[in-house]
Amino acid sequence: MARFVGPENDWLPLAASDPGSPRLTVAVVIPVFNRVQLVRRTLAGLAAQRGYPPHLISVVVADDGSEEDLGPAVAEASAHLRVYSVRQEHDGYGAGRARTLGASRTGADIVLFVDADCLPDPELVAGHLAWHHRADNLVVVGSRQHVDSTDYPPEQIADGTIDIRRLVKGEDPPDEAFAPEDWRRPFYRRTARLRHGNEAFRALLTGNCSMPRDAFLEAGGFSPDFRHWGGEDTELGWRLFSAGMFFVPADRAAIYHQEQEESHPEEGWRQQGRAANADLIRAKIPHRFYRRLADPGPFEVPKVSFVVAGPAGPRRGELVAQMQAQTSGDWEAFFPNDYPRVPEARLRGLPDEAGTAGQRVLRAIAACRGEYVALVSGAAALHPLLLDRAVRFLDASPRAAIATVGYAGIDDLAGDAAWGTAGLPAFTLVRRREWAKVLPEAADLSEAWRRVQALSWRRHLPEALITLPPPTGVTPASVAPAVPERDRIVAAGRRGRGPRSRLYRLGRAWRRRQAEADDRPTVAHFGDARSADALAALLPWARVTAGPPAAALILGGGARLDTATWEPVRAADAPRLERAVLGATAGDGPPAEWADFLGTCLFVAVATEVDAAEVRSWGYSGKITVVGHPADHPDAAALLVNAWREEGS
């Protein structure tokens, strides 16, 4: 069973592969604090599993110091299951620590986490393990359904008299019947079922998920720092995602939450837990969904990890000073080939400095903790806004994984040829996840970089944020960054120091007043002026613009689904962005990419029947409407508003 590698989180090629015969062992880990009656039903549901050999299944009840006696429930289940219990002392909220304890005490290949108040679908285990037999670096996320199990005796669940799937979903339910009944439903649609973008880790809910035990333990298990409910699953998901794991939604691998009992009867306990953990999550997850680049640090996990890929020689200290001068201080730095002896807490060393220069760079990349790895030549001078602008540029395009920038003092290609290392640019910002995908199989730095490029969409920011010396081949003692006066004002303002900072604050205040004057959500429109006017009349609560989207993206009348339109659409695509098609025409593709994107849209309406037939030929199989041009058919355009309302209801 091989490691799977692909772009973004695109697990789809695995769907067509043959999982083969069952051979992996699985331990179902159930964390529990009291609630014995619910646990009895959960264990009974595991006794009724079908589709996977019972001798490959074991169950670990991880007791978080319950006051109730779980012994009889475990003993009862042992008549049907290989089940045992482990226990820790209760010390506040301890579900994550209990899960880690349970996983550490089993030798199974796969750990499947199920909450104590959840009834397993009869094919829960089979649904998870079918994926794990296809690749060894998958995190499988099942769906969460709901049931009142008050009248379901555990004995009848265990012997199959009560089939929970049949009771809740009916005979032979379709796949759509198992779609998540929570926030993941629109999230799955917008991300093409987690395949697009960089937020698949957010789907990890530990009431129903599985992963290789070794990968779980290597990642460190659940962080023991979480002392309140909420966020420990997301934080684990971030570490696994950053390590190159692929997240797969398996809706038919369902659990049924037993609604009749609530372990926390007081109102608002979930919100209170999230609020209590907010600072902890911000410190551990640098993703922009949880932390802003301007947030004051330092943080446990940095946003960016600098790796100086080429020798800095005599300018090591200067390069560190230019890192320190960045308007964002959310970074760490590795100098794998010539460590600078300067006082800076964010500098990191390598535990092993053996091997070639390229091997040391690879080890530094593997040791990075940031969301992004910034590989920089030792000869490069860093503009003080380098991190701020390069990170924001890549943050704004979740489907891209590589960013390069312009150079001052030398042509971009000549600069890379003169000062790049092993075929790398003199500066590049790469999502650490992409390096994690390729490092296990890469023989050297050049091969690793080739593999990263093959997997990743690369975007270029033409702004000159790196200054390089002439191509002499010898690193000079000093290279100063070229910084225009306007950028000096911005940098001073971001740092809040010096007379220039006042000019920056005045500019910020003016922009804030402009934004407050029209605080409607922004809808980015692709199309002609007639379509934009019609859309503005239809959506008076929104600002319809041709600029970057904030709330929604609409391909309207006059827009063509072609290569020219595809690039800006892909650049703007993000998991929280609503998207729709309203009167666009079919162009020259790319067909597969457009079909994939259309499947993520809330509403798809094209101009003519010919356009509809063309889109169908691309492979799009969802609902499609023919509306003509929205300016000529306002009633048809109102269908979009209705779809929007239905989605929010």
C-alpha positions in Angstrom: 0.0 0.0 0.0 1.6 3.2 -1.2 1.7 6.8 -0.1 -0.7 8.9 -2.2 0.5 12.2 -3.7 -1.6 14.7 -5.6 -2.3 18.4 -6.0 -4.2 20.3 -3.3 -6.3 17.7 -1.4 -7.5 16.0 -4.5 -8.2 12.4 -3.4 -10.5 11.6 -6.3 -8.0 9.4 -8.3 -8.1 7.0 -5.3 -11.8 6.4 -5.7 -11.3 4.3 -8.8 -8.6 2.1 -7.2 -9.3 -1.4 -5.9 -8.9 -1.6 -2.1 -8.3 -5.3 -2.3 -9.3 -7.7 0.5 -9.5 -6.6 4.1 -6.1 -6.9 5.9 -5.7 -3.9 8.1 -6.5 -4.1 11.8 -8.6 -1.3 13.3 -9.1 -0.1 16.9 -12.3 1.9 17.6 -11.4 4.3 20.3 -14.3 5.7 22.4 -13.5 8.5 24.9 -16.1 8.5 27.7 -16.9 10.4 30.9 -20.0 8.8 32.6 -23.1 8.3 30.3 -23.0 4.6 30.6 -26.4 3.9 28.9 -25.3 5.8 25.8 -22.0 3.9 25.7 -23.9 0.6 25.9 -25.7 1.4 22.7 -22.5 2.6 21.0 -20.8 -0.7 21.9 -23.8 -2.6 20.7 -23.7 -0.8 17.4 -20.0 -1.9 17.0 -21.0 -5.5 17.7 -23.5 -5.3 14.8 -20.9 -4.2 12.2 -21.0 -5.8 8.8 -18.7 -5.8 5.8 -15.5 -6.0 7.7 -14.0 -9.1 9.3 -14.7 -9.1 13.1 -11.3 -10.5 13.9 -9.6 -7.4 12.5 -11.7 -5.1 14.8 -11.0 -4.2 18.4 -12.5 -1.6 20.7 -10.8 0.6 23.3 -13.0 2.4 25.8 -10.9 5.3 27.0 -12.3 6.3 30.4 -11.7 10.0 31.3 -12.1 9.3 35.1 -15.8 8.5 35.1 -17.7 8.6 38.3 -20.1 6.0 37.0 -19.0 2.4 36.7 -18.2 1.5 33.1 -17.2 -2.1 34.0 -20.5 -3.8 33.4 -21.0 -2.1 30.0 -17.6 -3.2 28.9 -18.2 -6.7 30.2 -21.5 -6.9 28.4 -19.9 -5.9 25.1 -17.1 -8.4 25.5 -19.6 -11.2 24.6 -19.6 -9.8 21.0 -16.4 -7.7 20.7 -12.7 -7.7 21.5 -13.0 -4.8 23.9 -11.0 -3.5 26.7 -10.8 -0.2 28.7 -8.1 2.2 29.8 -8.5 4.9 32.3 -7.0 8.3 33.2 -7.7 10.5 36.2 -10.3 13.2 35.5 -8.8 16.6 35.3 -11.2 19.0 33.6 -12.0 18.5 29.9 -10.0 15.4 28.9 -11.6 13.9 25.8 -8.5 14.6 23.7 -6.1 13.1 26.2 -8.3 10.1 26.6 -8.3 9.5 22.8 -4.5 9.7 22.7 -4.3 7.3 25.7 -6.6 4.8 23.9 -4.7 5.0 20.6 -1.3 4.6 22.3 -2.5 1.4 24.0 -3.5 -0.4 20.8 -1.3 -1.9 18.2 -3.9 -1.7 15.4 -3.0 -0.3 12.0 -5.8 2.2 12.0 -7.5 4.1 14.8 -11.2 5.1 14.4 -12.4 7.7 16.8 -16.1 7.5 17.8 -17.8 9.6 20.5 -19.6 7.8 23.3 -22.9 9.4 22.5 -22.9 8.2 18.8 -24.5 5.1 17.4 -22.4 3.6 14.6 -23.9 2.8 11.3 -23.7 -1.0 10.6 -21.1 -0.3 7.9 -19.2 2.4 9.7 -15.9 0.4 10.0 -16.2 -1.0 6.5 -16.8 2.5 5.1 -13.6 3.9 6.8 -11.4 0.9 6.0 -12.2 0.8 2.3 -10.3 4.0 2.0 -7.4 3.1 4.2 -6.7 0.1 2.0 -6.1 2.4 -1.0 -3.3 4.6 0.5 -1.4 4.9 3.8 -1.6 8.6 4.3 -5.4 9.3 4.5 -7.6 10.9 7.2 -11.1 9.6 6.6 -14.0 11.8 7.9 -17.4 10.2 8.3 -20.8 11.9 8.5 -22.9 12.8 11.5 -26.6 12.0 11.5 -29.1 12.3 14.4 -31.4 9.9 16.2 -33.4 9.6 19.4 -32.3 6.2 20.6 -34.4 6.2 23.8 -36.5 3.2 22.7 -33.6 1.2 21.3 -32.4 -1.5 23.7 -28.7 -2.3 23.4 -29.4 -6.0 23.1 -31.5 -5.6 20.0 -29.0 -3.3 18.4 -26.2 -5.8 19.1 -28.1 -8.8 17.7 -29.3 -6.9 14.6 -33.0 -6.9 15.5 -32.7 -3.1 15.3 -30.9 -1.9 12.2 -30.2 1.8 12.9 -29.6 2.6 9.2 -32.9 1.1 8.1 -34.8 2.9 10.9 -33.3 6.3 10.2 -32.7 6.2 6.4 -35.0 3.6 5.1 -34.3 0.7 2.7 -31.3 1.1 0.4 -30.7 4.8 1.0 -28.8 6.8 -1.7 -25.5 8.5 -1.0 -27.2 11.8 -0.8 -29.1 10.6 2.3 -25.8 10.6 4.3 -24.7 14.1 3.4 -23.6 15.9 6.6 -26.4 17.7 8.5 -24.2 20.5 9.7 -21.9 23.3 8.4 -20.0 20.8 6.4 -22.7 20.5 3.8 -22.0 23.9 2.1 -18.3 23.5 2.9 -18.1 20.2 1.0 -19.9 21.8 -2.0 -17.6 24.8 -2.2 -14.5 22.7 -1.9 -15.6 20.0 -4.3 -15.8 17.6 -1.3 -12.5 18.9 0.3 -10.5 18.5 -3.0 -10.0 22.2 -3.6 -8.2 24.8 -1.5 -6.3 24.6 1.8 -9.0 24.1 4.4 -9.8 20.4 4.3 -8.4 20.0 7.9 -11.3 22.0 9.2 -13.6 19.0 8.4 -11.9 16.8 11.0 -14.5 16.2 13.7 -13.4 13.5 16.1 -16.8 12.1 16.7 -16.2 10.1 13.5 -12.8 10.0 11.9 -10.0 7.6 11.3 -6.3 7.6 10.4 -3.2 5.4 10.5 -2.2 5.0 14.1 1.5 5.6 13.4 0.6 8.9 11.7 -1.6 10.0 14.6 1.2 9.2 17.2 3.9 10.7 15.0 1.9 13.9 14.8 1.8 14.0 18.6 -1.8 12.9 19.1 -4.3 15.4 20.6 -2.7 18.4 22.3 -3.0 18.1 26.1 -3.1 21.9 26.2 -6.8 22.0 25.5 -8.6 22.2 28.9 -12.0 23.2 27.5 -14.2 21.8 24.8 -13.7 22.9 21.2 -10.8 23.1 18.7 -8.6 20.2 19.7 -9.8 18.2 16.7 -9.2 21.2 14.3 -5.7 21.6 15.7 -4.8 18.0 15.2 -6.3 18.2 11.7 -3.9 21.1 11.0 -0.9 19.1 12.0 -1.9 16.1 9.9 -2.8 18.3 6.9 0.5 20.1 7.1 2.3 16.7 7.3 0.9 15.8 3.8 -2.1 13.7 4.9 -5.1 13.7 2.5 -8.5 14.2 4.0 -11.3 12.1 2.5 -15.0 12.6 3.2 -16.9 9.2 3.5 -20.5 10.1 4.1 -21.9 6.6 4.2 -19.4 5.8 7.1 -22.0 7.4 9.4 -22.6 7.8 13.1 -26.0 8.7 14.6 -25.8 11.2 17.4 -28.0 10.2 20.3 -29.9 13.4 20.8 -31.9 12.5 23.9 -29.1 13.3 26.4 -26.9 16.3 26.5 -23.8 16.0 28.6 -23.7 19.8 29.2 -27.3 20.9 29.9 -26.3 24.5 30.6 -26.9 26.9 27.6 -23.9 28.2 25.6 -21.3 25.7 26.8 -19.9 25.2 23.3 -19.5 28.9 22.7 -17.9 29.3 26.1 -15.4 26.5 25.3 -14.5 28.0 21.9 -14.0 31.4 23.5 -11.8 29.8 26.2 -9.6 28.1 23.6 -9.5 31.0 21.1 -6.0 32.2 22.1 -4.7 28.6 22.1 -6.0 27.9 18.7 -4.6 31.2 17.3 -1.2 30.3 18.7 -1.2 26.8 17.2 -2.9 27.3 13.8 -1.3 30.0 11.6 -4.0 29.7 8.9 -5.7 33.0 8.2 -9.1 31.6 9.3 -7.7 31.6 12.8 -5.0 34.2 12.9 -4.4 37.5 11.1 -0.9 38.3 9.8 -1.1 41.5 11.8 -1.8 39.7 15.1 0.9 40.4 17.6 3.1 37.4 18.5 5.1 35.5 19.2 3.1 32.4 18.5 3.9 28.8 19.2 3.6 27.9 15.5 4.9 30.6 13.1 3.2 31.7 9.9 6.5 31.5 7.9 9.7 29.5 8.2 12.6 31.1 6.4 15.2 28.6 5.0 18.4 30.2 3.7 19.0 27.8 0.8 22.3 29.3 -0.4 25.3 30.3 1.7 25.0 33.8 3.2 28.7 34.0 4.0 29.7 37.4 5.3 26.2 38.8 5.3 24.6 36.3 7.7 24.1 39.0 10.3 22.7 41.5 7.8 20.2 38.9 6.5 19.0 38.2 10.0 18.6 42.0 10.6 16.5 42.2 7.4 14.3 39.4 8.7 13.9 41.3 12.0 13.0 44.4 10.0 10.0 42.6 8.4 6.6 44.3 9.3 5.4 40.8 10.2 7.3 39.2 13.0 5.5 35.9 12.6 8.4 33.8 11.4 11.3 31.4 12.3 14.5 31.0 10.4 16.9 28.2 9.5 20.5 28.8 8.2 21.3 25.1 7.4 24.7 25.9 5.9 26.2 28.7 8.0 24.4 29.4 11.3 24.6 33.1 12.4 25.8 33.7 15.9 23.4 36.6 16.7 20.9 37.0 19.5 17.6 36.1 18.0 15.1 33.6 19.6 13.4 32.8 16.2 16.6 31.3 14.8 16.5 27.5 14.6 19.4 25.1 14.3 19.6 21.6 12.9 20.2 18.7 15.3 22.3 17.0 12.7 24.6 19.1 10.4 26.0 16.1 8.5 25.6 15.6 4.7 25.7 17.9 1.7 24.4 21.4 1.6 21.3 20.2 -0.3 20.7 17.5 2.3 20.9 20.0 5.1 18.4 22.3 3.3 16.0 19.3 3.0 16.3 18.6 6.7 15.7 22.2 7.5 12.5 22.1 5.4 11.4 19.0 7.2 12.0 20.7 10.5 9.9 23.8 9.6 6.8 24.5 11.6 5.3 27.4 9.6 2.4 27.3 7.2 4.7 28.6 4.5 8.4 27.8 3.8 10.2 30.9 2.4 13.4 29.6 0.6 15.8 32.5 0.1 19.2 32.9 -1.4 22.0 34.0 1.0 22.7 36.8 -1.4 19.1 38.2 -1.4 18.2 41.5 0.4 14.7 41.4 1.9 12.3 44.3 1.4 10.7 45.1 4.8 7.2 44.3 3.3 8.3 41.0 1.7 6.5 38.7 4.1 3.5 40.9 4.5 2.9 41.1 0.7 4.0 37.6 -0.4 2.0 35.9 2.4 -1.1 38.0 1.7 -0.8 37.2 -2.0 -0.7 33.5 -1.4 -3.3 33.6 1.4 -5.7 35.2 -1.1 -5.4 32.2 -3.5 -6.0 29.1 -1.5 -5.7 26.9 -4.6 -2.2 28.1 -5.3 0.8 26.6 -3.5 3.9 28.5 -4.8 4.5 32.3 -4.9 7.5 34.0 -6.5 8.2 37.8 -6.4 9.9 40.3 -8.6 13.6 41.3 -8.1 15.3 44.6 -8.0 18.7 45.1 -9.6 18.5 42.1 -11.9 16.1 40.4 -14.4 14.1 37.7 -12.7 15.4 34.8 -14.8 19.0 36.0 -14.5 18.6 36.4 -10.8 17.4 32.8 -10.4 20.1 31.5 -12.6 22.8 33.4 -10.7 21.6 33.1 -7.1 19.2 30.2 -6.9 20.2 26.9 -5.4 19.6 23.5 -7.0 17.2 24.9 -9.6 15.2 26.9 -7.0 14.4 30.6 -7.4 16.4 33.1 -5.4 13.2 33.5 -3.4 10.0 31.4 -3.3 7.2 31.0 -0.8 5.7 27.5 -0.7 3.0 25.9 1.4 4.8 23.5 3.8 2.2 20.8 3.1 3.5 20.6 -0.5 7.1 19.9 0.7 5.7 17.3 3.2 4.1 15.4 0.3 7.3 14.9 -1.6 10.1 14.8 1.0 9.7 11.0 1.8 10.5 10.0 -1.8 12.8 12.8 -2.9 16.5 11.8 -3.4 17.8 15.4 -3.3 16.8 19.0 -3.2 16.5 19.4 -7.0 14.2 16.4 -7.3 12.1 17.6 -4.3 11.6 21.0 -6.0 10.7 19.4 -9.3 8.1 17.3 -7.6 6.6 20.3 -5.7 6.3 22.2 -9.0 4.6 19.3 -10.7 2.0 19.3 -7.9 1.4 23.0 -7.4 -0.1 25.9 -9.1 2.4 28.7 -9.1 1.6 32.5 -9.0 3.9 35.4 -9.5 3.8 38.7 -7.7 5.7 41.1 -10.0 6.5 43.6 -7.2 10.2 43.9 -6.6 10.5 42.6 -3.0 13.9 41.0 -3.3 17.1 42.9 -4.3 19.9 40.8 -5.8 23.5 41.8 -6.5 25.1 41.4 -10.0 25.7 37.8 -11.0 29.3 37.6 -9.9 28.9 34.2 -8.2 30.4 35.6 -5.0 28.1 36.7 -2.2 29.0 40.3 -1.3 29.4 41.4 2.3 26.3 43.6 2.1 23.2 43.9 -0.1 20.7 46.6 0.8 17.0 46.2 -0.3 15.6 48.7 -2.7 12.6 50.3 -0.9 10.6 53.1 -2.5 9.5 56.0 -0.3 5.8 54.9 -0.4 6.8 51.5 1.0 9.0 53.1 3.7 5.8 54.9 4.9 3.8 51.7 4.9 6.6 49.8 6.7 7.0 52.5 9.3 3.2 52.6 9.8 3.0 48.8 10.2 5.7 48.9 12.9 4.2 52.1 14.4 7.5 53.9 14.6 9.0 57.0 13.1 7.5 60.2 11.5 6.4 58.2 8.4 4.0 56.2 10.6 1.7 59.2 11.0 1.3 59.4 7.2 0.4 55.8 7.2 -2.2 56.2 9.9 -3.8 59.1 8.1 -4.1 56.9 5.0 -5.6 54.0 6.9 -8.1 56.3 8.6 -9.3 57.6 5.2 -9.7 54.1 3.8 -11.6 53.1 6.9 -14.0 55.9 6.4 -14.5 54.9 2.8 -15.3 51.3 3.8 -17.7 52.4 6.5 -19.6 54.6 4.0 -20.6 51.4 2.1 -20.3 48.3 4.3 -22.3 46.0 2.1 -20.7 42.6 1.2 -18.8 42.6 -2.0 -20.0 40.4 -4.9 -17.4 40.0 -7.7 -19.0 40.0 -11.1 -17.5 38.6 -14.3 -19.5 39.7 -17.3 -20.6 42.8 -19.3 -22.0 46.1 -18.0 -25.6 45.2 -18.7 -25.3 42.1 -16.5 -23.6 44.0 -13.7 -26.4 46.6 -13.7 -29.0 43.9 -13.6 -27.2 42.1 -10.8 -26.9 45.4 -8.8 -30.7 45.9 -9.1 -31.3 42.3 -8.1 -29.0 42.5 -5.1 -29.3 46.0 -3.5 -27.8 44.6 -0.3 -24.5 43.9 -2.0 -21.8 45.9 -3.7 -21.4 44.5 -7.2 -17.9 45.1 -8.4 -15.3 43.8 -10.9 -12.7 43.6 -8.2 -11.6 40.8 -5.8 -14.6 38.9 -4.2 -15.3 39.0 -0.5 -18.7 37.2 -0.2 -19.5 35.8 -3.6 -18.4 35.4 -7.2 -20.9 35.5 -10.0 -20.3 34.7 -13.7 -22.9 36.7 -15.4 -24.1 37.7 -18.9 -21.2 38.3 -21.2 -18.8 36.0 -19.3 -17.3 33.1 -21.1 -16.3 29.9 -19.5 -12.9 29.9 -21.2 -9.2 29.9 -20.3 -9.0 33.6 -20.0 -11.8 33.7 -17.4 -10.6 30.5 -15.6 -7.3 32.0 -14.3 -8.8 34.9 -12.3 -11.7 32.6 -11.1 -9.2 30.0 -9.8 -7.1 32.7 -8.2 -10.1 34.0 -6.3 -11.6 30.6 -5.4 -11.8 30.1 -1.7 -13.8 27.7 0.6 -15.9 30.5 2.2 -16.7 32.1 -1.2 -20.2 31.6 -2.5 -20.2 31.2 -6.3 -22.9 31.1 -9.0 -23.3 31.2 -12.8 -26.0 33.5 -14.2 -26.2 33.8 -17.9 -22.6 32.9 -18.9 -21.7 31.2 -22.2 -19.6 28.1 -22.7 -16.1 28.9 -24.1 -13.1 26.7 -24.8 -12.7 25.3 -21.3 -10.5 23.9 -19.8 -13.4 21.5 -19.7 -12.5 19.3 -16.7 -11.6 22.3 -14.5 -14.8 24.2 -15.4 -16.9 21.1 -14.8 -15.3 20.7 -11.4 -15.9 24.4 -10.5 -19.5 24.3 -11.7 -20.1 21.4 -9.3 -19.2 23.8 -6.4 -21.6 26.5 -7.4 -24.8 27.2 -5.6 -26.7 27.9 -8.9 -25.8 27.2 -12.5 -27.7 29.0 -15.3 -26.3 29.5 -18.8 -27.4 31.6 -21.7 -28.6 29.0 -24.2 -29.4 25.4 -24.7 -26.3 25.1 -26.8 -24.2 26.3 -23.8 -26.0 23.8 -21.6 -25.2 20.9 -23.9 -21.5 22.0 -24.1 -21.2 22.2 -20.3 -22.8 18.7 -20.1 -20.2 17.4 -22.6 -17.5 18.7 -20.2 -18.7 16.3 -17.5 -20.9 18.5 -15.4 -23.8 16.5 -14.1 -25.5 18.9 -11.7 -28.6 20.9 -12.1 -28.5 23.5 -14.9 -30.9 26.2 -16.0 -31.1 28.2 -19.3 -31.9 31.9 -18.6 -30.6 33.9 -21.4 -29.0 37.2 -20.5 -29.9 38.3 -16.9 -30.6 41.9 -18.2 -33.2 40.6 -20.5 -34.8 38.1 -18.1 -34.9 39.5 -14.6 -37.5 36.9 -13.5 -35.1 34.1 -14.3 -32.3 36.0 -12.6 -34.4 36.0 -9.4 -33.9 32.3 -9.3 -30.4 33.0 -8.0 -31.8 34.9 -5.0 -34.2 32.1 -4.2 -31.3 29.6 -4.3 -29.4 31.9 -2.0 -32.3 32.1 0.5 -32.8 28.3 0.5 -29.1 27.8 1.2 -29.3 30.1 4.2 -32.5 28.6 5.6 
